[in-house]
Amino acid sequence: MRGNLGATTLRRRRRAVEPMHTFDALPRPLRQWLADAALPWSPVSCKRIWEKARKEGLSNDDALGRLVRAEQKTLARDKFSCTGL
């Protein structure tokens, strides 16, 4: 295992902003979801999905559901998830 990223074949990205400052500014339900997420999501990408869902009139729970679906879609691309590792 490599740090807090775990064993994954997904590509890592460098961030131009300070992720903890961005994390602290997120709404409480989004911070809680992000803290329990299976992947190391960036606060910026989560906020983008959250804000788009909220602008579409979705509730907090529905917006979180959209994040869950995005995470499941990403996990499906991971080679290790297919082999059971």
N, C-alpha and C positions, 0 to 999 in steps of 0.2 A: 504494500500500500504506500502511496506517495502523498505524504502530508494529509490534509483534510479532503483531498480530491478523490481519494479512493482509487479503486482499480477500474479504469474506464478506457475505452478506445476513442472516446470523443475528443475532438480538438479543443485545446485550451486557448483562451484569448487574453491578450493584455488589455488592461483598462486604462483609459485616459483620465478618469475621475476617481476621487477617493470613495471607494465603495461603502465604507462605514458611515460617512456623512450622508450619503444617499440613502442608506438603509435606515438610519435614524429618522429621516424625514418621511418615510413611508407611513401610510395609514396602519393602525394597529393590526387589523385582520391580515393584511398583506405581510407585515413583519412576522407574524406568527406562522403563516404558511411558509414563508421563505426560510424561517429557522428550522422547520421540520421537513423541508423538501429533500427528495432523494438525490438531487443533483446540486452542484454548487452554482446556482443561478446568480446572475448579476442583478443587483437591485434596479439598475436602469432598464434591463429587459423586462423584468417583472412589472415595473411601474408602467412601462409602455403597454403591456397587455392589459393591466388593470385599468388604466385610464381609457383605453379604447372600449373596453367592455362597459365601463361606467357611462361613457358618452353615448353608448348605444341604449342606455336605460336599464342595464342589468343590475340586479341587486348585488350586494357584497358576496353572498353565497354563490350566485351565478358567475360572478367574475372569478371567484376562487375556483369554481368548477372548470372554467376556461383554462386557468393555469394548470390544473391537474391534467386536463387533456393534452395541453402542450408538453407537459413533462412526460406523460406516457408516450406521446409520439416521438419525443427525443430518445427516451429509453429504448424504444423499439429499434432505433438505428444502431444501438450499441452492440457490438459483436458479443461481448460477455453476457449480455442478457439473453441471448439466443442459446448459449451453450450451458447456461445454468451456473456459471461461476459467480 
